[in-house]
Amino acid sequence: MGPEIFEIDPSLCTECVGHFDEPQCAEICPVECIPKDPDNEETQDELMLKYQRLTENL
């Protein structure tokens, strides 16, 4: 609610796997407006591999 709009990049989103038990965007969204994209469904294992790839050089 308000002027701020956030976009989630599916190539960078791990649904917080590796950090939290639940996706934090969905946890804090006051109107539950973050739908899952059926064209970008990933398993927990795929999300963990993405997390590892994204954080390997940190």
mmCIF file of the N, C-alpha and C atoms, coordinates in Angstrom:
data_MODEL
# 
_entry.id   MODEL 
# 
loop_
_atom_site.group_PDB 
_atom_site.id 
_atom_site.type_symbol 
_atom_site.label_atom_id 
_atom_site.label_alt_id 
_atom_site.label_comp_id 
_atom_site.label_asym_id 
_atom_site.label_entity_id 
_atom_site.label_seq_id 
_atom_site.pdbx_PDB_ins_code 
_atom_site.Cartn_x 
_atom_site.Cartn_y 
_atom_site.Cartn_z 
_atom_site.occupancy 
_atom_site.B_iso_or_equiv 
_atom_site.pdbx_formal_charge 
_atom_site.auth_seq_id 
_atom_site.auth_comp_id 
_atom_site.auth_asym_id 
_atom_site.auth_atom_id 
_atom_site.pdbx_PDB_model_num 
ATOM 1   N N  . MET A 1 1  ? 0.843  -1.166  0.000   1.00 0.00 ? 1  MET A N  1 
ATOM 2   C CA . MET A 1 1  ? 0.000  0.000   0.000   1.00 0.00 ? 1  MET A CA 1 
ATOM 3   C C  . MET A 1 1  ? 0.891  1.233   0.000   1.00 0.00 ? 1  MET A C  1 
ATOM 4   N N  . GLY A 1 2  ? 0.809  1.974   -1.032  1.00 0.00 ? 2  GLY A N  1 
ATOM 5   C CA . GLY A 1 2  ? 1.621  3.169   -1.098  1.00 0.00 ? 2  GLY A CA 1 
ATOM 6   C C  . GLY A 1 2  ? 2.369  3.267   -2.401  1.00 0.00 ? 2  GLY A C  1 
ATOM 7   N N  . PRO A 1 3  ? 3.246  4.260   -2.493  1.00 0.00 ? 3  PRO A N  1 
ATOM 8   C CA . PRO A 1 3  ? 3.933  4.527   -3.752  1.00 0.00 ? 3  PRO A CA 1 
ATOM 9   C C  . PRO A 1 3  ? 5.064  3.543   -4.084  1.00 0.00 ? 3  PRO A C  1 
ATOM 10  N N  . GLU A 1 4  ? 5.558  2.802   -3.093  1.00 0.00 ? 4  GLU A N  1 
ATOM 11  C CA . GLU A 1 4  ? 6.676  1.896   -3.374  1.00 0.00 ? 4  GLU A CA 1 
ATOM 12  C C  . GLU A 1 4  ? 6.189  0.595   -3.992  1.00 0.00 ? 4  GLU A C  1 
ATOM 13  N N  . ILE A 1 5  ? 6.886  0.167   -5.046  1.00 0.00 ? 5  ILE A N  1 
ATOM 14  C CA . ILE A 1 5  ? 6.593  -1.106  -5.700  1.00 0.00 ? 5  ILE A CA 1 
ATOM 15  C C  . ILE A 1 5  ? 7.903  -1.870  -5.794  1.00 0.00 ? 5  ILE A C  1 
ATOM 16  N N  . PHE A 1 6  ? 7.879  -3.119  -5.411  1.00 0.00 ? 6  PHE A N  1 
ATOM 17  C CA . PHE A 1 6  ? 9.063  -3.954  -5.462  1.00 0.00 ? 6  PHE A CA 1 
ATOM 18  C C  . PHE A 1 6  ? 8.844  -5.055  -6.485  1.00 0.00 ? 6  PHE A C  1 
ATOM 19  N N  . GLU A 1 7  ? 9.881  -5.352  -7.265  1.00 0.00 ? 7  GLU A N  1 
ATOM 20  C CA . GLU A 1 7  ? 9.832  -6.432  -8.241  1.00 0.00 ? 7  GLU A CA 1 
ATOM 21  C C  . GLU A 1 7  ? 10.804 -7.513  -7.799  1.00 0.00 ? 7  GLU A C  1 
ATOM 22  N N  . ILE A 1 8  ? 10.367 -8.755  -7.902  1.00 0.00 ? 8  ILE A N  1 
ATOM 23  C CA . ILE A 1 8  ? 11.212 -9.885  -7.531  1.00 0.00 ? 8  ILE A CA 1 
ATOM 24  C C  . ILE A 1 8  ? 11.759 -10.489 -8.811  1.00 0.00 ? 8  ILE A C  1 
ATOM 25  N N  . ASP A 1 9  ? 13.081 -10.550 -8.913  1.00 0.00 ? 9  ASP A N  1 
ATOM 26  C CA . ASP A 1 9  ? 13.744 -11.144 -10.067 1.00 0.00 ? 9  ASP A CA 1 
ATOM 27  C C  . ASP A 1 9  ? 13.822 -12.651 -9.836  1.00 0.00 ? 9  ASP A C  1 
ATOM 28  N N  . PRO A 1 10 ? 13.083 -13.459 -10.614 1.00 0.00 ? 10 PRO A N  1 
ATOM 29  C CA . PRO A 1 10 ? 13.076 -14.907 -10.385 1.00 0.00 ? 10 PRO A CA 1 
ATOM 30  C C  . PRO A 1 10 ? 14.459 -15.549 -10.521 1.00 0.00 ? 10 PRO A C  1 
ATOM 31  N N  . SER A 1 11 ? 15.356 -14.921 -11.291 1.00 0.00 ? 11 SER A N  1 
ATOM 32  C CA . SER A 1 11 ? 16.693 -15.516 -11.443 1.00 0.00 ? 11 SER A CA 1 
ATOM 33  C C  . SER A 1 11 ? 17.542 -15.306 -10.196 1.00 0.00 ? 11 SER A C  1 
ATOM 34  N N  . LEU A 1 12 ? 17.117 -14.407 -9.299  1.00 0.00 ? 12 LEU A N  1 
ATOM 35  C CA . LEU A 1 12 ? 17.857 -14.149 -8.062  1.00 0.00 ? 12 LEU A CA 1 
ATOM 36  C C  . LEU A 1 12 ? 17.106 -14.610 -6.820  1.00 0.00 ? 12 LEU A C  1 
ATOM 37  N N  . CYS A 1 13 ? 15.854 -14.965 -6.969  1.00 0.00 ? 13 CYS A N  1 
ATOM 38  C CA . CYS A 1 13 ? 15.041 -15.356 -5.817  1.00 0.00 ? 13 CYS A CA 1 
ATOM 39  C C  . CYS A 1 13 ? 15.271 -16.824 -5.469  1.00 0.00 ? 13 CYS A C  1 
ATOM 40  N N  . THR A 1 14 ? 15.591 -17.071 -4.205  1.00 0.00 ? 14 THR A N  1 
ATOM 41  C CA . THR A 1 14 ? 15.746 -18.442 -3.712  1.00 0.00 ? 14 THR A CA 1 
ATOM 42  C C  . THR A 1 14 ? 14.614 -18.795 -2.762  1.00 0.00 ? 14 THR A C  1 
ATOM 43  N N  . GLU A 1 15 ? 13.586 -17.933 -2.706  1.00 0.00 ? 15 GLU A N  1 
ATOM 44  C CA . GLU A 1 15 ? 12.484 -18.085 -1.754  1.00 0.00 ? 15 GLU A CA 1 
ATOM 45  C C  . GLU A 1 15 ? 13.032 -18.190 -0.333  1.00 0.00 ? 15 GLU A C  1 
ATOM 46  N N  . CYS A 1 16 ? 14.181 -17.561 -0.114  1.00 0.00 ? 16 CYS A N  1 
ATOM 47  C CA . CYS A 1 16 ? 14.886 -17.487 1.169   1.00 0.00 ? 16 CYS A CA 1 
ATOM 48  C C  . CYS A 1 16 ? 15.465 -18.828 1.629   1.00 0.00 ? 16 CYS A C  1 
ATOM 49  N N  . VAL A 1 17 ? 15.491 -19.826 0.745   1.00 0.00 ? 17 VAL A N  1 
ATOM 50  C CA . VAL A 1 17 ? 16.156 -21.087 1.069   1.00 0.00 ? 17 VAL A CA 1 
ATOM 51  C C  . VAL A 1 17 ? 17.614 -20.773 1.359   1.00 0.00 ? 17 VAL A C  1 
ATOM 52  N N  . GLY A 1 18 ? 18.127 -21.308 2.447   1.00 0.00 ? 18 GLY A N  1 
ATOM 53  C CA . GLY A 1 18 ? 19.489 -21.027 2.861   1.00 0.00 ? 18 GLY A CA 1 
ATOM 54  C C  . GLY A 1 18 ? 19.576 -19.930 3.896   1.00 0.00 ? 18 GLY A C  1 
ATOM 55  N N  . HIS A 1 19 ? 18.477 -19.183 4.068   1.00 0.00 ? 19 HIS A N  1 
ATOM 56  C CA . HIS A 1 19 ? 18.456 -18.095 5.042   1.00 0.00 ? 19 HIS A CA 1 
ATOM 57  C C  . HIS A 1 19 ? 17.331 -18.246 6.061   1.00 0.00 ? 19 HIS A C  1 
ATOM 58  N N  . PHE A 1 20 ? 16.108 -18.463 5.582   1.00 0.00 ? 20 PHE A N  1 
ATOM 59  C CA . PHE A 1 20 ? 14.926 -18.502 6.442   1.00 0.00 ? 20 PHE A CA 1 
ATOM 60  C C  . PHE A 1 20 ? 14.056 -19.696 6.070   1.00 0.00 ? 20 PHE A C  1 
ATOM 61  N N  . ASP A 1 21 ? 13.176 -20.084 6.984   1.00 0.00 ? 21 ASP A N  1 
ATOM 62  C CA . ASP A 1 21 ? 12.250 -21.194 6.723   1.00 0.00 ? 21 ASP A CA 1 
ATOM 63  C C  . ASP A 1 21 ? 11.142 -20.809 5.759   1.00 0.00 ? 21 ASP A C  1 
ATOM 64  N N  . GLU A 1 22 ? 10.761 -19.534 5.743   1.00 0.00 ? 22 GLU A N  1 
ATOM 65  C CA . GLU A 1 22 ? 9.694  -19.041 4.879   1.00 0.00 ? 22 GLU A CA 1 
ATOM 66  C C  . GLU A 1 22 ? 10.202 -17.860 4.063   1.00 0.00 ? 22 GLU A C  1 
ATOM 67  N N  . PRO A 1 23 ? 9.710  -17.677 2.826   1.00 0.00 ? 23 PRO A N  1 
ATOM 68  C CA . PRO A 1 23 ? 10.078 -16.497 2.047   1.00 0.00 ? 23 PRO A CA 1 
ATOM 69  C C  . PRO A 1 23 ? 9.720  -15.221 2.815   1.00 0.00 ? 23 PRO A C  1 
ATOM 70  N N  . GLN A 1 24 ? 10.691 -14.365 3.021   1.00 0.00 ? 24 GLN A N  1 
ATOM 71  C CA . GLN A 1 24 ? 10.470 -13.162 3.829   1.00 0.00 ? 24 GLN A CA 1 
ATOM 72  C C  . GLN A 1 24 ? 9.578  -12.147 3.149   1.00 0.00 ? 24 GLN A C  1 
ATOM 73  N N  . CYS A 1 25 ? 9.572  -12.098 1.823   1.00 0.00 ? 25 CYS A N  1 
ATOM 74  C CA . CYS A 1 25 ? 8.684  -11.153 1.133   1.00 0.00 ? 25 CYS A CA 1 
ATOM 75  C C  . CYS A 1 25 ? 7.229  -11.475 1.464   1.00 0.00 ? 25 CYS A C  1 
ATOM 76  N N  . ALA A 1 26 ? 6.881  -12.749 1.469   1.00 0.00 ? 26 ALA A N  1 
ATOM 77  C CA . ALA A 1 26 ? 5.512  -13.158 1.776   1.00 0.00 ? 26 ALA A CA 1 
ATOM 78  C C  . ALA A 1 26 ? 5.194  -12.933 3.249   1.00 0.00 ? 26 ALA A C  1 
ATOM 79  N N  . GLU A 1 27 ? 6.203  -13.070 4.112   1.00 0.00 ? 27 GLU A N  1 
ATOM 80  C CA . GLU A 1 27 ? 5.991  -12.867 5.544   1.00 0.00 ? 27 GLU A CA 1 
ATOM 81  C C  . GLU A 1 27 ? 5.652  -11.417 5.879   1.00 0.00 ? 27 GLU A C  1 
ATOM 82  N N  . ILE A 1 28 ? 6.274  -10.465 5.179   1.00 0.00 ? 28 ILE A N  1 
ATOM 83  C CA . ILE A 1 28 ? 6.062  -9.061  5.539   1.00 0.00 ? 28 ILE A CA 1 
ATOM 84  C C  . ILE A 1 28 ? 5.039  -8.349  4.661   1.00 0.00 ? 28 ILE A C  1 
ATOM 85  N N  . CYS A 1 29 ? 4.592  -8.978  3.599   1.00 0.00 ? 29 CYS A N  1 
ATOM 86  C CA . CYS A 1 29 ? 3.631  -8.331  2.706   1.00 0.00 ? 29 CYS A CA 1 
ATOM 87  C C  . CYS A 1 29 ? 2.303  -8.153  3.441   1.00 0.00 ? 29 CYS A C  1 
ATOM 88  N N  . PRO A 1 30 ? 1.858  -6.895  3.599   1.00 0.00 ? 30 PRO A N  1 
ATOM 89  C CA . PRO A 1 30 ? 0.639  -6.654  4.379   1.00 0.00 ? 30 PRO A CA 1 
ATOM 90  C C  . PRO A 1 30 ? -0.652 -7.073  3.677   1.00 0.00 ? 30 PRO A C  1 
ATOM 91  N N  . VAL A 1 31 ? -0.597 -7.312  2.383   1.00 0.00 ? 31 VAL A N  1 
ATOM 92  C CA . VAL A 1 31 ? -1.831 -7.653  1.662   1.00 0.00 ? 31 VAL A CA 1 
ATOM 93  C C  . VAL A 1 31 ? -1.729 -8.986  0.921   1.00 0.00 ? 31 VAL A C  1 
ATOM 94  N N  . GLU A 1 32 ? -0.718 -9.763  1.233   1.00 0.00 ? 32 GLU A N  1 
ATOM 95  C CA . GLU A 1 32 ? -0.538 -11.087 0.624   1.00 0.00 ? 32 GLU A CA 1 
ATOM 96  C C  . GLU A 1 32 ? -0.672 -11.044 -0.892  1.00 0.00 ? 32 GLU A C  1 
ATOM 97  N N  . CYS A 1 33 ? 0.086  -10.150 -1.521  1.00 0.00 ? 33 CYS A N  1 
ATOM 98  C CA . CYS A 1 33 ? -0.037 -9.956  -2.967  1.00 0.00 ? 33 CYS A CA 1 
ATOM 99  C C  . CYS A 1 33 ? 1.152  -10.523 -3.739  1.00 0.00 ? 33 CYS A C  1 
ATOM 100 N N  . ILE A 1 34 ? 1.894  -11.447 -3.147  1.00 0.00 ? 34 ILE A N  1 
ATOM 101 C CA . ILE A 1 34 ? 3.055  -12.007 -3.836  1.00 0.00 ? 34 ILE A CA 1 
ATOM 102 C C  . ILE A 1 34 ? 2.695  -13.420 -4.312  1.00 0.00 ? 34 ILE A C  1 
ATOM 103 N N  . PRO A 1 35 ? 2.222  -13.518 -5.551  1.00 0.00 ? 35 PRO A N  1 
ATOM 104 C CA . PRO A 1 35 ? 1.830  -14.833 -6.071  1.00 0.00 ? 35 PRO A CA 1 
ATOM 105 C C  . PRO A 1 35 ? 3.051  -15.618 -6.550  1.00 0.00 ? 35 PRO A C  1 
ATOM 106 N N  . LYS A 1 36 ? 2.947  -16.924 -6.526  1.00 0.00 ? 36 LYS A N  1 
ATOM 107 C CA . LYS A 1 36 ? 3.980  -17.776 -7.116  1.00 0.00 ? 36 LYS A CA 1 
ATOM 108 C C  . LYS A 1 36 ? 3.786  -17.756 -8.627  1.00 0.00 ? 36 LYS A C  1 
ATOM 109 N N  . ASP A 1 37 ? 4.892  -17.761 -9.350  1.00 0.00 ? 37 ASP A N  1 
ATOM 110 C CA . ASP A 1 37 ? 4.850  -17.750 -10.807 1.00 0.00 ? 37 ASP A CA 1 
ATOM 111 C C  . ASP A 1 37 ? 4.886  -19.196 -11.296 1.00 0.00 ? 37 ASP A C  1 
ATOM 112 N N  . PRO A 1 38 ? 3.812  -19.688 -11.899 1.00 0.00 ? 38 PRO A N  1 
ATOM 113 C CA . PRO A 1 38 ? 3.784  -21.084 -12.341 1.00 0.00 ? 38 PRO A CA 1 
ATOM 114 C C  . PRO A 1 38 ? 4.825  -21.391 -13.424 1.00 0.00 ? 38 PRO A C  1 
ATOM 115 N N  . ASP A 1 39 ? 5.339  -20.348 -14.095 1.00 0.00 ? 39 ASP A N  1 
ATOM 116 C CA . ASP A 1 39 ? 6.371  -20.553 -15.115 1.00 0.00 ? 39 ASP A CA 1 
ATOM 117 C C  . ASP A 1 39 ? 7.772  -20.630 -14.508 1.00 0.00 ? 39 ASP A C  1 
ATOM 118 N N  . ASN A 1 40 ? 7.895  -20.397 -13.197 1.00 0.00 ? 40 ASN A N  1 
ATOM 119 C CA . ASN A 1 40 ? 9.197  -20.421 -12.527 1.00 0.00 ? 40 ASN A CA 1 
ATOM 120 C C  . ASN A 1 40 ? 9.170  -21.255 -11.256 1.00 0.00 ? 40 ASN A C  1 
ATOM 121 N N  . GLU A 1 41 ? 8.474  -22.394 -11.280 1.00 0.00 ? 41 GLU A N  1 
ATOM 122 C CA . GLU A 1 41 ? 8.432  -23.255 -10.110 1.00 0.00 ? 41 GLU A CA 1 
ATOM 123 C C  . GLU A 1 41 ? 9.755  -24.007 -9.982  1.00 0.00 ? 41 GLU A C  1 
ATOM 124 N N  . GLU A 1 42 ? 10.269 -24.057 -8.746  1.00 0.00 ? 42 GLU A N  1 
ATOM 125 C CA . GLU A 1 42 ? 11.532 -24.744 -8.478  1.00 0.00 ? 42 GLU A CA 1 
ATOM 126 C C  . GLU A 1 42 ? 11.388 -25.582 -7.219  1.00 0.00 ? 42 GLU A C  1 
ATOM 127 N N  . THR A 1 43 ? 12.103 -26.695 -7.176  1.00 0.00 ? 43 THR A N  1 
ATOM 128 C CA . THR A 1 43 ? 12.100 -27.541 -5.985  1.00 0.00 ? 43 THR A CA 1 
ATOM 129 C C  . THR A 1 43 ? 13.007 -26.925 -4.929  1.00 0.00 ? 43 THR A C  1 
ATOM 130 N N  . GLN A 1 44 ? 12.910 -27.417 -3.710  1.00 0.00 ? 44 GLN A N  1 
ATOM 131 C CA . GLN A 1 44 ? 13.787 -26.949 -2.634  1.00 0.00 ? 44 GLN A CA 1 
ATOM 132 C C  . GLN A 1 44 ? 15.247 -27.205 -2.995  1.00 0.00 ? 44 GLN A C  1 
ATOM 133 N N  . ASP A 1 45 ? 15.539 -28.339 -3.635  1.00 0.00 ? 45 ASP A N  1 
ATOM 134 C CA . ASP A 1 45 ? 16.917 -28.640 -4.045  1.00 0.00 ? 45 ASP A CA 1 
ATOM 135 C C  . ASP A 1 45 ? 17.415 -27.649 -5.099  1.00 0.00 ? 45 ASP A C  1 
ATOM 136 N N  . GLU A 1 46 ? 16.554 -27.315 -6.068  1.00 0.00 ? 46 GLU A N  1 
ATOM 137 C CA . GLU A 1 46 ? 16.933 -26.342 -7.094  1.00 0.00 ? 46 GLU A CA 1 
ATOM 138 C C  . GLU A 1 46 ? 17.171 -24.963 -6.480  1.00 0.00 ? 46 GLU A C  1 
ATOM 139 N N  . LEU A 1 47 ? 16.321 -24.582 -5.524  1.00 0.00 ? 47 LEU A N  1 
ATOM 140 C CA . LEU A 1 47 ? 16.483 -23.295 -4.852  1.00 0.00 ? 47 LEU A CA 1 
ATOM 141 C C  . LEU A 1 47 ? 17.781 -23.257 -4.048  1.00 0.00 ? 47 LEU A C  1 
ATOM 142 N N  . MET A 1 48 ? 18.126 -24.377 -3.396  1.00 0.00 ? 48 MET A N  1 
ATOM 143 C CA . MET A 1 48 ? 19.365 -24.436 -2.630  1.00 0.00 ? 48 MET A CA 1 
ATOM 144 C C  . MET A 1 48 ? 20.572 -24.336 -3.554  1.00 0.00 ? 48 MET A C  1 
ATOM 145 N N  . LEU A 1 49 ? 20.537 -24.993 -4.700  1.00 0.00 ? 49 LEU A N  1 
ATOM 146 C CA . LEU A 1 49 ? 21.635 -24.877 -5.663  1.00 0.00 ? 49 LEU A CA 1 
ATOM 147 C C  . LEU A 1 49 ? 21.775 -23.440 -6.166  1.00 0.00 ? 49 LEU A C  1 
ATOM 148 N N  . LYS A 1 50 ? 20.664 -22.780 -6.406  1.00 0.00 ? 50 LYS A N  1 
ATOM 149 C CA . LYS A 1 50 ? 20.705 -21.381 -6.834  1.00 0.00 ? 50 LYS A CA 1 
ATOM 150 C C  . LYS A 1 50 ? 21.307 -20.515 -5.730  1.00 0.00 ? 50 LYS A C  1 
ATOM 151 N N  . TYR A 1 51 ? 20.887 -20.738 -4.480  1.00 0.00 ? 51 TYR A N  1 
ATOM 152 C CA . TYR A 1 51 ? 21.442 -20.003 -3.343  1.00 0.00 ? 51 TYR A CA 1 
ATOM 153 C C  . TYR A 1 51 ? 22.951 -20.190 -3.265  1.00 0.00 ? 51 TYR A C  1 
ATOM 154 N N  . GLN A 1 52 ? 23.400 -21.425 -3.397  1.00 0.00 ? 52 GLN A N  1 
ATOM 155 C CA . GLN A 1 52 ? 24.844 -21.703 -3.340  1.00 0.00 ? 52 GLN A CA 1 
ATOM 156 C C  . GLN A 1 52 ? 25.581 -21.015 -4.470  1.00 0.00 ? 52 GLN A C  1 
ATOM 157 N N  . ARG A 1 53 ? 25.008 -21.049 -5.664  1.00 0.00 ? 53 ARG A N  1 
ATOM 158 C CA . ARG A 1 53 ? 25.643 -20.390 -6.806  1.00 0.00 ? 53 ARG A CA 1 
ATOM 159 C C  . ARG A 1 53 ? 25.723 -18.873 -6.607  1.00 0.00 ? 53 ARG A C  1 
ATOM 160 N N  . LEU A 1 54 ? 24.654 -18.286 -6.086  1.00 0.00 ? 54 LEU A N  1 
ATOM 161 C CA . LEU A 1 54 ? 24.619 -16.839 -5.890  1.00 0.00 ? 54 LEU A CA 1 
ATOM 162 C C  . LEU A 1 54 ? 25.543 -16.358 -4.773  1.00 0.00 ? 54 LEU A C  1 
ATOM 163 N N  . THR A 1 55 ? 25.831 -17.230 -3.817  1.00 0.00 ? 55 THR A N  1 
ATOM 164 C CA . THR A 1 55 ? 26.635 -16.807 -2.670  1.00 0.00 ? 55 THR A CA 1 
ATOM 165 C C  . THR A 1 55 ? 28.042 -17.384 -2.648  1.00 0.00 ? 55 THR A C  1 
ATOM 166 N N  . GLU A 1 56 ? 28.425 -18.114 -3.670  1.00 0.00 ? 56 GLU A N  1 
ATOM 167 C CA . GLU A 1 56 ? 29.718 -18.788 -3.637  1.00 0.00 ? 56 GLU A CA 1 
ATOM 168 C C  . GLU A 1 56 ? 30.910 -17.820 -3.609  1.00 0.00 ? 56 GLU A C  1 
ATOM 169 N N  . ASN A 1 57 ? 30.787 -16.629 -4.111  1.00 0.00 ? 57 ASN A N  1 
ATOM 170 C CA . ASN A 1 57 ? 31.909 -15.678 -4.141  1.00 0.00 ? 57 ASN A CA 1 
ATOM 171 C C  . ASN A 1 57 ? 31.788 -14.572 -3.106  1.00 0.00 ? 57 ASN A C  1 
ATOM 172 N N  . LEU A 1 58 ? 30.912 -14.733 -2.140  1.00 0.00 ? 58 LEU A N  1 
ATOM 173 C CA . LEU A 1 58 ? 30.745 -13.686 -1.122  1.00 0.00 ? 58 LEU A CA 1 
ATOM 174 C C  . LEU A 1 58 ? 31.753 -13.841 -0.016  1.00 0.00 ? 58 LEU A C  1 
# 
